[in-house]
Amino acid sequence: MNSRIFFWSLTSALAGFLFGFDTVVISGAEKTIQALWGLSPGLHGIAMASALYGTIVGSLIGGWPTDRFGRKATLLWIGVLYFVGAVGSALATNVSVFIAARVIGGLGIGISTVAAPLYISEIAPPKQRGRLAGMFQFNIVFGILIAFLSNWLLAGIGESAWRWMLGVAAFPSLLYALLCFGIPESPRWLLVRKGDRESGLKILRRIQPEASEAEVQAEANEIMAGSSERVSSEGTSSQGASGGHFWTRGLRKPILLAILIAFFNQLSGINAILYFAPRIFELTGLAAKAALLQSVGIGITNLVFTFVGLWLIDRLGRRTLLYIGSFGYIGSLGLVAWAFFTEHFAIVPACIFAFIAAHAIGQGAVIWVFISEIFPNRERAEGQALGSFTHWVFAALLTTFFPKMVAVFPAGYIFSFFAGMMVLQLIWVKTMVPETKGVPLEQIQKQLGIE
């Protein structure tokens, strides 16, 4: 693998580390914050979910700066948003300042799920694109684990421990922003969006130093030809942004694929299990072990099997991993449902870990890579934003309603519902999902029938 491309991809993927860290680090500070400012349950919930609100907005608007100002500039400003969010949260003097700071950090998270996987997919060679783009997901999981560890290490340093827990993210945020100065712009953005062929060719030569000049010129021509065909078929100016021409019949297949992969990702119940593991384990009588099982057992399982997923994604392919994940989901969720119906609670922890492993190898490893591959160059940022927005909306809805679901329905029915949704995912993978392993981005466009 070209070490230069690996470094550029790793730098971009570090946005995922900050995403994972920022999402989970609040768990170590939430009780102290509620007591410190005397928050009512309602206001406490708003404060804890404030980053998620920012994430939804960030994912919705993330395609605009990524297309307007470029992939590199957007990645750099994500680091700035993370830094401001971390420092603002740590220094907050009241709940209003705290919420504002968390929303700013959430904006960074939302935009990162658009810009980072997209950037990596545009600079990565086809044979290594899955592993490189998948590093974003690996870094999310790694950031979650480090956040749990950081909270544990800082818990005993005094009454300001919660401020340090939140503020420590400023250090990797600053490092990430500085590293972004060392990455190049995406050649596809330069060629298609900016119309700067010379700069685009320069980056392509750095990506493929072994390629001849004729090969580099041919690749640039293919990139631009794919964009020109799309522009011509939609009747738009070659200099204009895609804007209102995203929601067209020609893009119906990638749009549907992006929405459904994000929909099924959340309807597996992954966020409910990650966020409410103590509540689930409490239902089985394991409340005393819940925190350990959540923060250590689930975190390590997620990390290890995410690594396995990244090792397999360019070997077995995206579609195959979704098959493996679907069967793993159905088996583990079905057994959890059976355990609750029959009160065989002893198998629940093992089944939850199996569920996490299935997610990490399947949907977790594939989702951000797949969405970043299936849209044409001109619409890729908008497509990534659509998939990301869908993901975060359903994540918010699931997180909001899961406690009420548990209060109203027996747990066995809830896990049966999740298992049933994964049967539908399996059917979707069988009937609709194309294999994109090792296929150049411009060829995927033709494979999906986009002209």
C-alpha positions as CSV (number, residue, x, y, z in Angstrom):
1,M,0.0,0.0,0.0
2,N,1.2,3.5,-0.8
3,S,2.3,4.9,2.6
4,R,1.4,8.4,1.5
5,I,-2.2,7.4,0.8
6,F,-2.3,5.5,4.1
7,F,-1.2,8.6,6.0
8,W,-3.8,10.8,4.3
9,S,-6.5,8.3,4.9
10,L,-5.5,7.8,8.5
11,T,-5.5,11.6,9.1
12,S,-9.0,11.9,7.7
13,A,-10.2,8.8,9.7
14,L,-9.0,10.5,12.9
15,A,-12.2,12.5,12.6
16,G,-13.9,9.2,13.5
17,F,-11.8,8.9,16.6
18,L,-12.9,12.3,17.8
19,F,-16.5,11.4,16.9
20,G,-16.4,8.2,19.0
21,F,-14.7,9.9,21.9
22,D,-17.0,12.9,22.0
23,T,-20.1,10.7,21.7
24,V,-19.3,8.5,24.8
25,V,-17.2,10.8,27.0
26,I,-20.3,12.5,28.3
27,S,-21.3,9.3,30.2
28,G,-18.6,10.0,32.8
29,A,-19.8,13.5,33.5
30,E,-23.6,13.4,33.2
31,K,-24.5,12.7,36.9
32,T,-22.1,15.4,38.1
33,I,-23.5,18.0,35.7
34,Q,-27.1,17.2,36.7
35,A,-26.2,17.7,40.4
36,L,-24.0,20.8,39.8
37,W,-26.6,22.8,38.0
38,G,-29.7,21.2,39.6
39,L,-31.1,20.1,36.3
40,S,-34.7,18.8,36.0
41,P,-35.0,15.4,34.3
42,G,-36.3,17.1,31.2
43,L,-33.5,19.7,31.0
44,H,-30.9,17.0,31.9
45,G,-32.1,15.0,28.9
46,I,-31.8,17.9,26.6
47,A,-28.3,18.7,27.8
48,M,-27.2,15.1,27.4
49,A,-28.7,14.9,23.9
50,S,-27.5,18.3,22.7
51,A,-24.5,16.9,20.8
52,L,-26.9,14.6,18.9
53,Y,-29.0,17.5,17.8
54,G,-25.9,19.1,16.4
55,T,-25.0,15.9,14.7
56,I,-28.3,15.7,12.9
57,V,-27.9,19.3,11.6
58,G,-24.2,18.7,10.7
59,S,-25.1,15.5,8.7
60,L,-27.9,17.4,6.9
61,I,-25.7,20.4,5.9
62,G,-22.3,18.6,5.6
63,G,-22.5,18.1,1.9
64,W,-22.6,21.8,1.2
65,P,-19.2,22.8,2.6
66,T,-17.7,19.6,1.3
67,D,-18.7,20.5,-2.2
68,R,-18.4,24.3,-1.9
69,F,-15.0,24.7,-0.1
70,G,-13.5,21.3,-0.8
71,R,-12.9,18.1,1.2
72,K,-9.6,19.3,2.8
73,A,-10.9,22.6,4.1
74,T,-14.0,20.9,5.5
75,L,-12.0,18.2,7.3
76,L,-9.8,21.0,8.8
77,W,-12.8,22.9,10.1
78,I,-14.3,19.7,11.6
79,G,-11.2,19.7,13.9
80,V,-11.9,23.3,14.8
81,L,-15.5,22.5,15.7
82,Y,-14.4,19.6,17.8
83,F,-11.8,21.8,19.6
84,V,-14.3,24.6,20.3
85,G,-16.9,22.1,21.5
86,A,-14.4,20.3,23.9
87,V,-13.0,23.6,25.4
88,G,-16.5,25.1,25.6
89,S,-18.0,22.1,27.4
90,A,-15.1,21.9,29.9
91,L,-15.2,25.6,30.8
92,A,-19.1,26.0,30.8
93,T,-20.4,28.0,33.7
94,N,-24.0,27.1,33.2
95,V,-26.2,24.7,31.3
96,S,-26.9,27.0,28.4
97,V,-23.2,27.4,27.6
98,F,-22.7,23.7,28.0
99,I,-25.5,22.9,25.5
100,A,-24.2,25.4,23.0
101,A,-20.7,23.9,23.2
102,R,-22.0,20.3,22.8
103,V,-24.1,21.3,19.8
104,I,-21.0,22.8,18.2
105,G,-19.1,19.5,18.8
106,G,-22.1,17.6,17.4
107,L,-21.9,19.7,14.2
108,G,-18.4,18.4,13.8
109,I,-19.5,14.8,14.3
110,G,-22.3,15.2,11.7
111,I,-20.1,16.8,9.1
112,S,-17.3,14.3,9.7
113,T,-19.6,11.4,8.7
114,V,-20.1,13.1,5.4
115,A,-16.6,14.4,4.6
116,A,-14.2,11.9,6.0
117,P,-15.4,8.6,4.3
118,L,-16.1,10.6,1.1
119,Y,-12.5,12.0,1.0
120,I,-10.9,8.6,1.6
121,S,-13.0,6.9,-1.0
122,E,-11.9,9.5,-3.6
123,I,-8.2,9.1,-3.0
124,A,-8.0,5.3,-2.3
125,P,-7.1,2.7,-5.0
126,P,-10.1,0.5,-5.7
127,K,-8.5,-2.7,-4.3
128,Q,-7.8,-1.0,-0.9
129,R,-10.8,1.4,-0.7
130,G,-12.8,-0.7,1.7
131,R,-10.0,-1.0,4.3
132,L,-9.0,2.6,4.0
133,A,-12.5,4.1,4.1
134,G,-13.4,1.6,6.8
135,M,-10.7,3.1,9.1
136,F,-13.2,5.8,9.9
137,Q,-15.5,3.2,11.5
138,F,-12.5,1.6,13.3
139,N,-11.5,5.0,14.7
140,I,-15.1,5.6,15.9
141,V,-15.0,2.4,17.9
142,F,-11.4,3.0,19.1
143,G,-12.5,6.5,20.3
144,I,-15.4,5.0,22.2
145,L,-13.0,2.6,24.0
146,I,-10.4,5.4,24.8
147,A,-13.2,7.6,26.1
148,F,-14.3,4.9,28.6
149,L,-10.6,4.5,29.6
150,S,-10.1,8.3,29.9
151,N,-13.1,8.7,32.1
152,W,-11.9,5.9,34.4
153,L,-8.4,7.4,34.7
154,L,-9.7,10.9,35.4
155,A,-12.6,10.0,37.8
156,G,-10.6,10.4,41.0
157,I,-8.8,13.7,40.4
158,G,-11.3,15.9,42.3
159,E,-14.5,17.9,41.8
160,S,-13.3,19.2,38.4
161,A,-12.8,15.7,37.0
162,W,-15.9,16.1,34.8
163,R,-14.3,19.2,33.2
164,W,-11.1,17.3,32.4
165,M,-13.1,14.4,31.0
166,L,-14.8,16.7,28.5
167,G,-11.8,19.0,27.9
168,V,-9.2,16.4,27.2
169,A,-10.7,15.9,23.7
170,A,-9.2,19.4,22.8
171,F,-5.7,17.8,22.6
172,P,-6.4,15.2,19.9
173,S,-8.7,17.8,18.2
174,L,-5.9,20.2,17.8
175,L,-3.5,17.5,16.6
176,Y,-6.0,16.4,14.0
177,A,-6.6,19.9,12.7
178,L,-2.8,20.4,12.4
179,L,-2.4,17.1,10.5
180,C,-5.1,18.2,8.0
181,F,-2.7,20.9,6.7
182,G,-0.6,18.0,5.4
183,I,-3.2,16.3,3.3
184,P,-3.9,17.2,-0.3
185,E,-7.3,18.0,-1.8
186,S,-9.3,15.3,-3.4
187,P,-8.4,15.0,-7.1
188,R,-12.0,14.3,-8.0
189,W,-13.1,17.5,-6.3
190,L,-10.4,19.5,-8.1
191,L,-11.3,18.0,-11.5
192,V,-15.1,17.9,-11.3
193,R,-16.1,20.7,-8.9
194,K,-13.3,23.2,-9.2
195,G,-12.4,22.5,-12.8
196,D,-8.7,22.6,-12.0
197,R,-7.3,19.9,-14.2
198,E,-3.6,20.7,-13.5
199,S,-3.9,20.4,-9.7
200,G,-6.1,17.3,-10.1
201,L,-3.4,15.7,-12.3
202,K,-0.7,16.6,-9.8
203,I,-2.6,14.8,-7.0
204,L,-3.3,11.8,-9.2
205,R,0.4,11.5,-9.9
206,R,1.1,11.5,-6.2
207,I,-1.5,8.8,-5.6
208,Q,-0.2,6.6,-8.4
209,P,3.6,7.3,-8.7
210,E,4.1,4.1,-10.6
211,A,1.5,5.0,-13.3
212,S,2.6,6.5,-16.7
213,E,1.6,10.0,-17.7
214,A,-0.8,8.5,-20.3
215,E,-2.5,6.4,-17.6
216,V,-2.9,9.4,-15.3
217,Q,-4.3,11.5,-18.1
218,A,-6.7,8.7,-19.0
219,E,-8.0,8.4,-15.4
220,A,-8.6,12.1,-15.3
221,N,-10.5,11.9,-18.5
222,E,-12.6,9.1,-17.2
223,I,-13.4,11.0,-14.0
224,M,-14.5,14.1,-15.9
225,A,-16.3,12.0,-18.6
226,G,-18.5,10.4,-15.9
227,S,-19.3,13.8,-14.5
228,S,-20.1,15.2,-18.0
229,E,-22.5,12.4,-18.8
230,R,-24.4,13.0,-15.6
231,V,-24.6,16.7,-16.2
232,S,-25.7,16.2,-19.8
233,S,-28.4,13.6,-18.8
234,E,-29.9,16.0,-16.3
235,G,-29.7,19.0,-18.6
236,T,-27.6,21.2,-16.2
237,S,-24.6,23.4,-16.9
238,S,-21.2,21.7,-16.5
239,Q,-20.1,24.5,-14.3
240,G,-23.2,24.4,-12.0
241,A,-23.6,22.5,-8.7
242,S,-25.9,19.6,-8.7
243,G,-28.2,21.4,-6.2
244,G,-31.8,20.6,-7.0
245,H,-30.8,17.9,-9.5
246,F,-30.0,15.4,-6.8
247,W,-33.5,14.1,-6.4
248,T,-33.8,12.7,-9.9
249,R,-35.0,9.4,-11.4
250,G,-31.5,8.7,-12.6
251,L,-30.2,8.6,-9.0
252,R,-33.1,6.6,-7.5
253,K,-31.1,3.5,-7.0
254,P,-28.2,4.9,-5.0
255,I,-30.6,7.2,-3.1
256,L,-32.6,4.2,-2.1
257,L,-29.5,2.1,-1.2
258,A,-28.2,4.9,1.0
259,I,-31.5,5.4,2.8
260,L,-32.0,1.7,3.4
261,I,-28.5,0.8,4.6
262,A,-28.8,3.6,7.2
263,F,-32.3,2.6,8.1
264,F,-31.4,-1.1,8.6
265,N,-28.3,-0.1,10.5
266,Q,-30.3,1.5,13.3
267,L,-33.3,-0.9,13.1
268,S,-31.0,-3.7,14.2
269,G,-31.2,-2.0,17.7
270,I,-27.5,-1.2,17.8
271,N,-27.9,2.2,19.5
272,A,-30.4,0.8,22.0
273,I,-28.0,-1.9,23.0
274,L,-24.9,0.4,23.2
275,Y,-26.7,3.2,25.1
276,F,-29.0,1.1,27.3
277,A,-26.9,-2.0,28.0
278,P,-27.2,-1.5,31.8
279,R,-31.0,-1.4,31.5
280,I,-31.0,-4.5,29.3
281,F,-28.7,-6.4,31.7
282,E,-30.8,-5.2,34.7
283,L,-33.7,-7.0,33.2
284,T,-31.7,-10.2,33.4
285,G,-30.6,-9.7,37.0
286,L,-27.1,-8.7,36.1
287,A,-27.3,-5.1,37.2
288,A,-24.2,-5.2,39.3
289,K,-22.1,-6.2,36.3
290,A,-23.8,-3.9,33.8
291,A,-21.3,-1.0,33.8
292,L,-18.4,-3.3,33.3
293,L,-20.1,-5.3,30.6
294,Q,-21.0,-2.1,28.8
295,S,-17.8,-0.1,29.0
296,V,-15.3,-2.9,28.8
297,G,-16.8,-6.0,27.4
298,I,-18.9,-4.4,24.7
299,G,-16.2,-1.8,23.9
300,I,-13.5,-4.5,23.4
301,T,-15.7,-6.8,21.4
302,N,-16.7,-3.9,19.1
303,L,-13.1,-2.9,18.6
304,V,-11.7,-6.4,17.9
305,F,-14.5,-7.4,15.4
306,T,-14.4,-4.0,13.7
307,F,-10.7,-4.8,13.0
308,V,-11.8,-8.2,11.6
309,G,-14.4,-6.5,9.4
310,L,-11.8,-4.2,8.0
311,W,-9.5,-7.1,7.3
312,L,-12.3,-8.9,5.4
313,I,-14.0,-6.0,3.5
314,D,-11.6,-5.9,0.5
315,R,-11.2,-9.7,0.6
316,L,-14.8,-10.9,0.8
317,G,-16.6,-7.8,-0.3
318,R,-19.3,-5.4,1.1
319,R,-22.2,-7.6,0.1
320,T,-20.7,-10.7,1.7
321,L,-20.1,-8.9,5.0
322,L,-23.7,-7.7,5.0
323,Y,-24.8,-11.3,4.6
324,I,-22.6,-12.4,7.5
325,G,-23.8,-9.6,9.7
326,S,-27.5,-10.2,8.8
327,F,-27.3,-13.9,9.8
328,G,-25.4,-12.9,13.0
329,Y,-28.0,-10.3,13.8
330,I,-30.9,-12.7,13.3
331,G,-29.3,-15.5,15.4
332,S,-28.2,-13.4,18.3
333,L,-31.3,-11.2,18.5
334,G,-33.6,-14.3,18.1
335,L,-31.8,-16.0,21.0
336,V,-32.1,-12.9,23.2
337,A,-35.8,-12.8,22.5
338,W,-36.1,-16.5,23.3
339,A,-34.1,-16.0,26.5
340,F,-36.5,-13.2,27.7
341,F,-39.6,-15.3,26.7
342,T,-38.4,-18.4,28.5
343,E,-36.3,-16.7,31.3
344,H,-33.1,-18.4,30.3
345,F,-31.3,-15.2,31.1
346,A,-27.8,-16.7,31.5
347,I,-27.3,-16.7,27.7
348,V,-28.1,-13.0,27.3
349,P,-24.6,-11.5,27.8
350,A,-23.0,-13.9,25.3
351,C,-25.8,-13.2,22.8
352,I,-25.3,-9.4,23.2
353,F,-21.6,-9.8,22.6
354,A,-22.4,-12.0,19.5
355,F,-24.7,-9.2,18.3
356,I,-21.9,-6.6,18.7
357,A,-19.5,-8.8,16.8
358,A,-22.1,-9.3,14.0
359,H,-22.6,-5.6,13.8
360,A,-18.9,-4.8,13.8
361,I,-18.1,-7.3,10.9
362,G,-21.2,-6.4,8.9
363,Q,-23.1,-3.1,9.0
364,G,-20.5,-1.3,11.1
365,A,-17.6,-2.0,8.7
366,V,-19.7,-1.5,5.6
367,I,-22.1,1.4,6.0
368,W,-19.8,4.5,5.6
369,V,-17.7,2.8,2.9
370,F,-20.7,1.7,0.9
371,I,-22.5,5.1,0.9
372,S,-19.2,6.8,-0.1
373,E,-18.9,4.6,-3.2
374,I,-22.4,4.5,-4.8
375,F,-22.9,8.1,-5.9
376,P,-21.4,9.8,-8.9
377,N,-18.6,12.3,-8.3
378,R,-20.8,15.4,-8.6
379,E,-23.5,14.0,-6.2
380,R,-21.2,12.1,-3.8
381,A,-21.2,14.8,-1.0
382,E,-25.0,15.1,-1.2
383,G,-25.4,11.3,-1.2
384,Q,-23.1,10.9,1.8
385,A,-25.1,13.6,3.6
386,L,-28.3,11.8,2.8
387,G,-27.1,8.5,4.2
388,S,-25.6,10.2,7.3
389,F,-28.7,12.2,8.0
390,T,-30.9,9.1,7.7
391,H,-28.6,7.3,10.1
392,W,-28.7,10.0,12.7
393,V,-32.4,10.6,12.5
394,F,-33.2,7.0,13.2
395,A,-30.5,6.8,15.8
396,A,-32.2,9.7,17.6
397,L,-35.6,8.2,17.3
398,L,-34.5,4.8,18.5
399,T,-32.6,6.3,21.5
400,T,-35.6,8.4,22.4
401,F,-38.3,5.7,22.2
402,F,-36.4,2.6,23.4
403,P,-37.0,3.3,27.2
404,K,-40.7,3.7,26.5
405,M,-40.7,0.6,24.4
406,V,-39.2,-1.4,27.3
407,A,-41.7,0.1,29.7
408,V,-44.7,-0.9,27.5
409,F,-43.7,-4.1,25.9
410,P,-42.0,-7.3,27.2
411,A,-38.3,-7.3,26.2
412,G,-38.9,-10.5,24.2
413,Y,-41.2,-8.7,21.8
414,I,-38.8,-5.8,21.3
415,F,-35.9,-8.1,20.4
416,S,-38.2,-10.1,18.1
417,F,-39.0,-6.9,16.3
418,F,-35.3,-6.1,15.8
419,A,-34.7,-9.7,14.6
420,G,-37.6,-9.4,12.2
421,M,-36.1,-6.2,10.8
422,M,-32.9,-8.0,10.2
423,V,-34.7,-10.7,8.2
424,L,-35.9,-7.8,6.0
425,Q,-32.3,-6.6,5.7
426,L,-31.2,-10.0,4.6
427,I,-33.9,-10.0,1.8
428,W,-32.8,-6.5,0.8
429,V,-29.1,-7.5,0.6
430,K,-30.1,-10.5,-1.5
431,T,-32.3,-8.6,-3.9
432,M,-30.9,-5.1,-4.2
433,V,-27.3,-4.6,-2.9
434,P,-24.5,-4.7,-5.6
435,E,-21.0,-5.7,-4.9
436,T,-18.6,-2.8,-5.1
437,K,-15.3,-4.5,-4.0
438,G,-12.4,-3.5,-6.2
439,V,-14.5,-1.6,-8.6
440,P,-13.4,2.0,-9.6
441,L,-15.8,4.6,-8.5
442,E,-16.7,5.6,-12.1
443,Q,-17.5,2.0,-13.0
444,I,-19.8,1.6,-10.0
445,Q,-21.8,4.5,-11.5
446,K,-22.3,2.5,-14.6
447,Q,-22.9,-0.7,-12.6
448,L,-25.9,1.0,-10.9
449,G,-27.3,2.2,-14.3
450,I,-26.5,5.8,-13.7
451,E,-25.7,7.5,-17.0
